[in-house]
Every structure is written in C-alpha cells, then in structure tokens.
Amino acid sequence: MIKNGTFNLHLVSDSSGETVTNIARACLVQYDAIEVTEHFWWLVRTPGQMTRVIEGLKTAPGLVIFTLLDLKIRQTLEQACRELKIPYVSALDPVMGALNGFFNRTAGSEIGRQHVLDEEYFQRIDAMHFTMQHDDGQSLDTMREADIILVGVSRTSKTPTCMYLANRGFKVGNIPLVPHMTMPEDLFVAPKPLFVGLTREPRSLSDIRQSRLRIMNEDRSVDYADVDKVREEVADSRRLFVKHRWPVIDVTRRSIEETAATIVQHYNQRHAEDIPT
C-alpha cells in the first residue's frame, strides 16, 4: 500500500465525489509529513464501472473511503477489498447510523440527492451572481440589498471571503477602503446588510502588498506597501469600524473558511436578536 514512501488513498463515490473528498481532506491536514496519492473514482453506478475501480485497487493498493448508496455496488467493493486485504470505510455510515436511531427510521438511497436543483440551489446561484456584481465597490446603488457587506483596506481577503459566503447562499458585497477616497456614508447606515470590518496586522499586510506588486509587476505608489502608511490605513479603518459599531475580524492568522464561519455567526446572532420572543 506504500510505494516510494507514498500512501495510496482511493476515494469512491456514486455522485460528484465532493462529499468524500471534503471529508478525506479535512482529516488529511492533521497528518504532517505524510505523502498521499489520491485516486478519484466518481459516478460509480454500474458493475462495469466498479470493475474498473477494483482493477485500480489491484494496481495501487491503499485505503478506500467511499460514499455508495446502491447496496449491490457497495457489496461488490467491500468483497473485493476483503479479498485484496485492503482496508475500507464508508464515510457516511457513522452519521447515517446516528440519524437512523435519532429519527427512528431508515434513510432513503437516492443517489446525488444533495445536488438536486431545488430552491436552495438556485438561491446559491443568485447569491453568486449578486456577489460578483458587487465585488470591489461595484454597483453601490444596489449594494444595500446585500445580506452582508465586508469593508476593509486592500488585501484583507474581502473578495475570496465574499465568494465563499456566496457559495453558502449569502448575497455579499464588499467595499475597499482607499486613502483619500470618499466613503459611501449613506450606504453604511443601510438597515438590512450586516456590515463587517476586516483588518490585518500592518506588517503582514505590507509584506502581502509587496509580494503582490512583484508578482503583478504593478507600478503603484510606494505608499501602497510602505509599512508606516499601511499602519495608518489600518488605524483609519478601525476608527471607521468603531464609529459604526461593526464587528471586526482580524484575518492575519485566519483561513478564508474561519473568517467566513465567524461572519456567519455574527449574521445568525443578529437575526436571532431580531426574532420576537
């Protein structure tokens, strides 16, 4: 199962493979200095397709993680793994088992049901369109229709955080804070959107901007990456956040996912407070 110091990992799914891939990678990040070769087997729904998977296991034996709902297809894979003495695990069994007991009923077995084109799916698509149209201060006249608006100086991860939130179904806009530019104060008091201020440690921000200038070969004012000027920008942005009493998130040591999760917590808390008791 190990070749040249690398472990083989087979991810098998009867759908898009998104679920099993996310589960596997969420676990793999906890193993430092481990080399893994991932083998992807998506849309495995027929005996012929499963035969190709089994041939792949023979060629490169390794742990199998699967999400398969068709009982016969699943049994074929499990039997092959036992014969080949390959470990295998169903990624969903523990959760499905717990839900079966909790609901006191057996789950259905409709393949790809989580990807059905339902109202939630189209809501996410609408959110993506809205967010792209309102990126980097665009379409200010309609930005007040957003669920969330992120505000921050350049290179505080506003755009990627917006796109991540949009994929969760939130309509998000973002406004860059640029020195000597007039801010849309009338928008800042709009009642619907949750405004969130994003900031970053000045030295880190300066390093990121310098790196950006080198990569893009951009000819910007030296003030853009000067650490003292950056420190002034960050201080000015924090004063704006305090003035409007917005929640503030320092993204210096946060991933996009962690920043987005904190924003969603603020959003949910705000809506919970608006619900009459």
C-alpha positions as a Markdown table, in Angstrom:
| # | Residue | x | y | z |
|---|---|---|---|---|
| 1 | Met | 0.0 | 0.0 | 0.0 |
| 2 | Ile | 3.1 | 2.2 | 0.2 |
| 3 | Lys | 5.2 | 2.9 | -2.9 |
| 4 | Asn | 8.3 | 5.1 | -2.7 |
| 5 | Gly | 7.1 | 6.4 | 0.7 |
| 6 | Thr | 3.7 | 7.5 | -0.6 |
| 7 | Phe | 0.4 | 6.1 | 0.6 |
| 8 | Asn | -2.4 | 5.4 | -1.9 |
| 9 | Leu | -5.9 | 6.7 | -1.0 |
| 10 | His | -8.9 | 5.7 | -3.1 |
| 11 | Leu | -12.0 | 7.9 | -2.9 |
| 12 | Val | -15.0 | 6.3 | -4.4 |
| 13 | Ser | -18.4 | 7.9 | -5.0 |
| 14 | Asp | -21.6 | 7.2 | -6.9 |
| 15 | Ser | -22.1 | 11.0 | -7.3 |
| 16 | Ser | -19.8 | 14.0 | -7.8 |
| 17 | Gly | -17.3 | 13.0 | -5.1 |
| 18 | Glu | -17.5 | 16.3 | -3.3 |
| 19 | Thr | -18.6 | 14.8 | 0.0 |
| 20 | Val | -16.0 | 12.1 | 0.3 |
| 21 | Thr | -13.2 | 14.4 | -0.9 |
| 22 | Asn | -14.0 | 17.1 | 1.6 |
| 23 | Ile | -14.2 | 14.5 | 4.4 |
| 24 | Ala | -10.9 | 12.9 | 3.5 |
| 25 | Arg | -9.0 | 16.2 | 3.1 |
| 26 | Ala | -10.4 | 17.6 | 6.3 |
| 27 | Cys | -8.8 | 14.6 | 8.0 |
| 28 | Leu | -5.6 | 14.5 | 5.9 |
| 29 | Val | -4.5 | 18.0 | 7.0 |
| 30 | Gln | -3.9 | 16.6 | 10.5 |
| 31 | Tyr | -1.1 | 14.3 | 9.3 |
| 32 | Asp | 2.1 | 16.2 | 8.7 |
| 33 | Ala | 4.9 | 14.9 | 6.5 |
| 34 | Ile | 2.7 | 12.1 | 5.1 |
| 35 | Glu | 2.7 | 11.8 | 1.3 |
| 36 | Val | -0.6 | 10.6 | -0.2 |
| 37 | Thr | -1.5 | 9.8 | -3.8 |
| 38 | Glu | -5.3 | 10.3 | -4.2 |
| 39 | His | -7.2 | 8.2 | -6.7 |
| 40 | Phe | -10.6 | 9.5 | -7.6 |
| 41 | Trp | -13.4 | 7.3 | -8.7 |
| 42 | Trp | -16.6 | 9.4 | -9.4 |
| 43 | Leu | -20.1 | 8.5 | -10.7 |
| 44 | Val | -19.6 | 4.8 | -9.9 |
| 45 | Arg | -23.1 | 3.4 | -10.5 |
| 46 | Thr | -22.8 | 0.2 | -12.6 |
| 47 | Pro | -21.0 | -3.2 | -12.2 |
| 48 | Gly | -18.7 | -2.3 | -15.1 |
| 49 | Gln | -17.6 | 1.0 | -13.5 |
| 50 | Met | -17.0 | -0.8 | -10.2 |
| 51 | Thr | -14.8 | -3.4 | -12.1 |
| 52 | Arg | -12.5 | -0.5 | -13.2 |
| 53 | Val | -12.3 | 0.7 | -9.6 |
| 54 | Ile | -11.3 | -2.8 | -8.4 |
| 55 | Glu | -8.6 | -3.0 | -11.1 |
| 56 | Gly | -7.3 | 0.3 | -9.9 |
| 57 | Leu | -7.1 | -1.1 | -6.4 |
| 58 | Lys | -5.1 | -4.1 | -7.6 |
| 59 | Thr | -2.6 | -1.8 | -9.3 |
| 60 | Ala | -2.2 | 0.6 | -6.5 |
| 61 | Pro | -3.5 | -0.9 | -3.2 |
| 62 | Gly | -4.5 | 1.6 | -0.5 |
| 63 | Leu | -7.2 | 2.7 | 1.9 |
| 64 | Val | -10.6 | 3.0 | 0.3 |
| 65 | Ile | -13.1 | 5.7 | 1.5 |
| 66 | Phe | -16.4 | 5.6 | -0.2 |
| 67 | Thr | -19.9 | 7.0 | -0.4 |
| 68 | Leu | -22.1 | 4.5 | -2.1 |
| 69 | Leu | -25.8 | 4.1 | -1.7 |
| 70 | Asp | -26.5 | 1.2 | -4.1 |
| 71 | Leu | -26.3 | -1.9 | -1.9 |
| 72 | Lys | -25.1 | -4.2 | -4.6 |
| 73 | Ile | -22.4 | -1.9 | -5.9 |
| 74 | Arg | -21.3 | -1.3 | -2.3 |
| 75 | Gln | -21.2 | -5.0 | -1.5 |
| 76 | Thr | -19.1 | -5.6 | -4.6 |
| 77 | Leu | -16.5 | -3.1 | -3.5 |
| 78 | Glu | -16.4 | -4.4 | 0.1 |
| 79 | Gln | -16.0 | -8.0 | -1.1 |
| 80 | Ala | -13.1 | -7.0 | -3.4 |
| 81 | Cys | -11.4 | -5.1 | -0.5 |
| 82 | Arg | -11.7 | -8.1 | 1.8 |
| 83 | Glu | -10.2 | -10.4 | -0.9 |
| 84 | Leu | -7.3 | -7.9 | -1.6 |
| 85 | Lys | -6.8 | -7.4 | 2.2 |
| 86 | Ile | -7.3 | -3.6 | 1.7 |
| 87 | Pro | -8.9 | -1.5 | 4.5 |
| 88 | Tyr | -12.1 | 0.3 | 3.6 |
| 89 | Val | -14.6 | 2.6 | 5.3 |
| 90 | Ser | -17.9 | 4.2 | 4.4 |
| 91 | Ala | -17.6 | 7.9 | 5.1 |
| 92 | Leu | -21.3 | 8.4 | 5.9 |
| 93 | Asp | -22.1 | 5.2 | 7.9 |
| 94 | Pro | -21.5 | 6.6 | 11.4 |
| 95 | Val | -23.6 | 9.8 | 10.8 |
| 96 | Met | -26.4 | 7.9 | 8.9 |
| 97 | Gly | -26.5 | 5.3 | 11.7 |
| 98 | Ala | -26.8 | 8.0 | 14.3 |
| 99 | Leu | -29.6 | 9.7 | 12.3 |
| 100 | Asn | -31.5 | 6.5 | 11.8 |
| 101 | Gly | -31.5 | 5.9 | 15.6 |
| 102 | Phe | -32.4 | 9.5 | 16.3 |
| 103 | Phe | -35.3 | 9.7 | 13.8 |
| 104 | Asn | -36.2 | 6.1 | 14.4 |
| 105 | Arg | -36.4 | 5.4 | 10.6 |
| 106 | Thr | -34.2 | 4.2 | 7.8 |
| 107 | Ala | -32.7 | 6.7 | 5.3 |
| 108 | Gly | -33.5 | 6.6 | 1.6 |
| 109 | Ser | -31.0 | 5.7 | -1.0 |
| 110 | Glu | -31.4 | 8.3 | -3.8 |
| 111 | Ile | -28.1 | 8.9 | -5.4 |
| 112 | Gly | -27.0 | 12.6 | -5.7 |
| 113 | Arg | -30.0 | 13.9 | -3.8 |
| 114 | Gln | -27.9 | 16.6 | -2.2 |
| 115 | His | -27.3 | 18.0 | -5.6 |
| 116 | Val | -30.9 | 18.3 | -6.7 |
| 117 | Leu | -31.9 | 21.5 | -8.4 |
| 118 | Asp | -34.1 | 22.8 | -5.6 |
| 119 | Glu | -34.8 | 26.3 | -4.3 |
| 120 | Glu | -31.7 | 26.3 | -2.2 |
| 121 | Tyr | -29.6 | 25.6 | -5.2 |
| 122 | Phe | -31.0 | 28.5 | -7.2 |
| 123 | Gln | -30.6 | 30.7 | -4.2 |
| 124 | Arg | -26.9 | 30.0 | -4.2 |
| 125 | Ile | -26.7 | 30.8 | -7.9 |
| 126 | Asp | -28.4 | 34.1 | -7.3 |
| 127 | Ala | -26.1 | 34.8 | -4.5 |
| 128 | Met | -23.0 | 34.1 | -6.6 |
| 129 | His | -24.3 | 36.5 | -9.4 |
| 130 | Phe | -25.1 | 39.2 | -6.8 |
| 131 | Thr | -21.7 | 38.9 | -5.2 |
| 132 | Met | -19.7 | 39.1 | -8.4 |
| 133 | Gln | -21.7 | 42.2 | -9.5 |
| 134 | His | -21.0 | 43.9 | -6.1 |
| 135 | Asp | -17.3 | 43.0 | -5.8 |
| 136 | Asp | -14.7 | 45.7 | -5.0 |
| 137 | Gly | -17.2 | 48.5 | -4.6 |
| 138 | Gln | -19.1 | 47.9 | -7.8 |
| 139 | Ser | -22.9 | 48.6 | -8.1 |
| 140 | Leu | -23.1 | 50.7 | -5.0 |
| 141 | Asp | -26.6 | 51.8 | -5.8 |
| 142 | Thr | -28.0 | 48.3 | -5.3 |
| 143 | Met | -25.5 | 47.0 | -2.7 |
| 144 | Arg | -27.9 | 47.8 | 0.2 |
| 145 | Glu | -29.8 | 44.7 | -0.9 |
| 146 | Ala | -26.9 | 42.5 | 0.3 |
| 147 | Asp | -27.2 | 40.3 | 3.3 |
| 148 | Ile | -23.6 | 41.0 | 4.3 |
| 149 | Ile | -21.2 | 43.8 | 3.3 |
| 150 | Leu | -17.5 | 43.4 | 4.0 |
| 151 | Val | -15.4 | 46.6 | 4.4 |
| 152 | Gly | -11.6 | 46.8 | 4.6 |
| 153 | Val | -8.4 | 48.1 | 3.2 |
| 154 | Ser | -6.7 | 46.4 | 0.2 |
| 155 | Arg | -5.6 | 42.8 | 0.6 |
| 156 | Thr | -7.7 | 41.8 | 3.6 |
| 157 | Ser | -9.3 | 38.9 | 1.8 |
| 158 | Lys | -12.6 | 40.6 | 1.0 |
| 159 | Thr | -13.2 | 39.0 | -2.4 |
| 160 | Pro | -12.4 | 35.4 | -1.6 |
| 161 | Thr | -14.4 | 35.6 | 1.6 |
| 162 | Cys | -17.4 | 37.1 | -0.3 |
| 163 | Met | -17.3 | 34.2 | -2.9 |
| 164 | Tyr | -17.1 | 31.6 | -0.1 |
| 165 | Leu | -20.1 | 33.1 | 1.6 |
| 166 | Ala | -22.0 | 33.4 | -1.7 |
| 167 | Asn | -21.5 | 29.7 | -2.2 |
| 168 | Arg | -23.3 | 29.3 | 1.1 |
| 169 | Gly | -26.2 | 31.3 | -0.2 |
| 170 | Phe | -25.5 | 34.8 | 1.1 |
| 171 | Lys | -25.7 | 37.8 | -1.1 |
| 172 | Val | -22.4 | 39.7 | -0.2 |
| 173 | Gly | -20.8 | 42.9 | -1.4 |
| 174 | Asn | -17.5 | 44.4 | -0.4 |
| 175 | Ile | -16.2 | 47.9 | -0.3 |
| 176 | Pro | -12.4 | 48.7 | -0.4 |
| 177 | Leu | -11.2 | 51.5 | 1.9 |
| 178 | Val | -8.8 | 53.6 | -0.2 |
| 179 | Pro | -6.9 | 56.6 | 1.3 |
| 180 | His | -8.3 | 60.0 | 0.3 |
| 181 | Met | -11.4 | 58.4 | -1.3 |
| 182 | Thr | -14.9 | 59.5 | -0.2 |
| 183 | Met | -16.7 | 56.7 | 1.6 |
| 184 | Pro | -20.4 | 56.0 | 0.9 |
| 185 | Glu | -21.7 | 57.0 | 4.4 |
| 186 | Asp | -25.3 | 56.8 | 3.3 |
| 187 | Leu | -24.8 | 53.2 | 2.4 |
| 188 | Phe | -23.0 | 52.5 | 5.7 |
| 189 | Val | -26.2 | 53.2 | 7.6 |
| 190 | Ala | -28.4 | 50.9 | 5.5 |
| 191 | Pro | -30.5 | 48.8 | 7.9 |
| 192 | Lys | -30.6 | 45.5 | 6.0 |
| 193 | Pro | -27.0 | 44.4 | 5.5 |
| 194 | Leu | -24.7 | 43.1 | 8.2 |
| 195 | Phe | -21.5 | 45.2 | 7.9 |
| 196 | Val | -18.3 | 43.5 | 8.9 |
| 197 | Gly | -14.9 | 45.2 | 9.1 |
| 198 | Leu | -11.9 | 43.1 | 8.0 |
| 199 | Thr | -8.4 | 44.0 | 9.1 |
| 200 | Arg | -4.9 | 42.6 | 9.1 |
| 201 | Glu | -1.7 | 43.2 | 11.1 |
| 202 | Pro | 0.1 | 46.0 | 9.3 |
| 203 | Arg | 3.5 | 44.3 | 8.9 |
| 204 | Ser | 1.8 | 41.2 | 7.4 |
| 205 | Leu | -0.3 | 43.4 | 5.2 |
| 206 | Ser | 2.7 | 45.3 | 3.9 |
| 207 | Asp | 4.5 | 42.0 | 3.1 |
| 208 | Ile | 1.5 | 40.8 | 1.2 |
| 209 | Arg | 1.2 | 44.0 | -0.8 |
| 210 | Gln | 4.9 | 44.0 | -1.6 |
| 211 | Ser | 4.6 | 40.4 | -2.9 |
| 212 | Arg | 1.5 | 41.4 | -4.9 |
| 213 | Leu | 3.4 | 44.2 | -6.6 |
| 214 | Arg | 6.3 | 41.9 | -7.5 |
| 215 | Ile | 4.1 | 39.2 | -8.9 |
| 216 | Met | 1.8 | 41.6 | -10.9 |
| 217 | Asn | 4.7 | 43.9 | -11.9 |
| 218 | Glu | 2.5 | 46.8 | -10.9 |
| 219 | Asp | 3.7 | 50.3 | -10.7 |
| 220 | Arg | 1.8 | 51.7 | -7.7 |
| 221 | Ser | 2.7 | 54.4 | -5.3 |
| 222 | Val | 5.3 | 53.4 | -2.8 |
| 223 | Asp | 2.8 | 54.3 | -0.1 |
| 224 | Tyr | 0.8 | 51.2 | -1.1 |
| 225 | Ala | 3.2 | 48.8 | 0.6 |
| 226 | Asp | 5.1 | 51.1 | 3.0 |
| 227 | Val | 4.6 | 49.7 | 6.5 |
| 228 | Asp | 4.1 | 53.1 | 8.1 |
| 229 | Lys | 1.4 | 54.1 | 5.5 |
| 230 | Val | -0.2 | 50.7 | 5.9 |
| 231 | Arg | -0.3 | 51.2 | 9.6 |
| 232 | Glu | -2.1 | 54.5 | 9.1 |
| 233 | Glu | -4.6 | 52.8 | 6.7 |
| 234 | Val | -5.4 | 50.1 | 9.2 |
| 235 | Ala | -5.8 | 52.6 | 12.1 |
| 236 | Asp | -8.2 | 54.7 | 9.9 |
| 237 | Ser | -10.2 | 51.6 | 9.0 |
| 238 | Arg | -10.5 | 50.6 | 12.7 |
| 239 | Arg | -11.8 | 54.1 | 13.6 |
| 240 | Leu | -14.5 | 53.7 | 10.9 |
| 241 | Phe | -15.5 | 50.3 | 12.2 |
| 242 | Val | -15.8 | 51.6 | 15.8 |
| 243 | Lys | -17.7 | 54.7 | 14.6 |
| 244 | His | -20.4 | 52.4 | 13.0 |
| 245 | Arg | -20.1 | 49.7 | 15.7 |
| 246 | Trp | -19.5 | 47.0 | 13.2 |
| 247 | Pro | -18.0 | 43.6 | 14.2 |
| 248 | Val | -14.3 | 43.5 | 13.3 |
| 249 | Ile | -12.4 | 40.4 | 12.3 |
| 250 | Asp | -8.6 | 40.3 | 12.1 |
| 251 | Val | -7.8 | 37.9 | 9.2 |
| 252 | Thr | -4.0 | 37.8 | 9.9 |
| 253 | Arg | -3.9 | 34.2 | 11.0 |
| 254 | Arg | -7.3 | 33.1 | 9.8 |
| 255 | Ser | -8.2 | 31.0 | 6.8 |
| 256 | Ile | -11.0 | 32.1 | 4.5 |
| 257 | Glu | -13.2 | 29.4 | 5.9 |
| 258 | Glu | -12.6 | 30.5 | 9.5 |
| 259 | Thr | -13.3 | 34.2 | 8.6 |
| 260 | Ala | -16.5 | 33.2 | 6.8 |
| 261 | Ala | -17.6 | 31.0 | 9.8 |
| 262 | Thr | -17.2 | 33.9 | 12.2 |
| 263 | Ile | -19.2 | 36.2 | 9.9 |
| 264 | Val | -22.0 | 33.7 | 9.7 |
| 265 | Gln | -22.0 | 33.5 | 13.5 |
| 266 | His | -22.4 | 37.3 | 13.6 |
| 267 | Tyr | -25.2 | 37.1 | 11.0 |
| 268 | Asn | -27.1 | 34.4 | 12.8 |
| 269 | Gln | -26.8 | 36.2 | 16.1 |
| 270 | Arg | -28.1 | 39.4 | 14.6 |
| 271 | His | -31.1 | 37.6 | 13.1 |
| 272 | Ala | -31.8 | 35.7 | 16.3 |
| 273 | Glu | -31.9 | 39.0 | 18.2 |
| 274 | Asp | -34.4 | 40.3 | 15.7 |
| 275 | Ile | -36.8 | 37.4 | 16.3 |
| 276 | Pro | -39.5 | 38.5 | 18.8 |
| 277 | Thr | -39.7 | 36.4 | 22.0 |
